[in-house]
Structures are given as C-alpha cells and as structure tokens.
Amino acid sequence: YFTPEYAMESGKQYYLNVAANYPIYSSWSLIGSLGYNKLENKDNFIKAYGFGEKDNYIDYKIGLKTQIVGLEAELSWLDTNIKRGPDSVKQTLYFSLGKSF
C-alpha cells in the first residue's frame, strides 16, 4: 500500500507484502510472508519510529495454521532485518486463536 502522509507527519510510506499458504496435512497449513516497508528518507523513518539507521526494513513470518474445535490457531515466527531498535521490532514467537462469524 501507499500513504502520502505516514505517522507523525513523516511523509510518504510504501509497503509491499507477499504472503503464501500451503496445505501440508489435513487441516494444517504452512504459512509465510515477506514485507518491505520504505519511507521517504532516514530522517522521516526516525520521526515515525523513533529510531533507525536507514529508510526501510524487511519483515518476514513463517508458521503453521490449523483449525481446532472451530477455532483458527496459528503459531508463527516473526522477525525483521532491523539490527538496532526497541523490543517491538525484534524476533518473536506469535500464537493466536481466532473465530470468524
């Protein structure tokens, strides 16, 4: 997506994401995504996020998804290529349960 004015009046922001879902067994699927986020320049990146060494980053996710008693369960590993920053941009294990109505 594109926005002409990102958070904290940091200018243009572009985000591209590619995701895949591959069935592996019964109701189990292997899932993954790769994203690229870019702001106008490094100064605007710092303005939006409060840290930064460049104007872009890559994020990625790999995991498993299944249905359990009518709920959708996901267990995934998420990370970015950001080397220095707050804990919110560091690698993490993610688990969720959801229900669609």
Stockholm file with secondary structure:
# STOCKHOLM 1.0

chainA/1-101         YFTPEYAMESGKQYYLNVAANYPIYSSWSLIGSLGYNKLENKDNFIKAYGFGEKDNYIDYKIGLKTQIVGLEAELSWLDTNIKRGPDSVKQTLYFSLGKSF
#=GR chainA/1-101 SS CEESSCGGGCCCEEEEEEEEEEEEETTEEEEEEEEEEEESSHHHHHHHHSCCSSSEEEEEEEEEEEEETTEEEEEEEEEESCCSSCGGGSCEEEEEEECCC
#=GC SS_cons         CEESSCGGGCCCEEEEEEEEEEEEETTEEEEEEEEEEEESSHHHHHHHHSCCSSSEEEEEEEEEEEEETTEEEEEEEEEESCCSSCGGGSCEEEEEEECCC
//
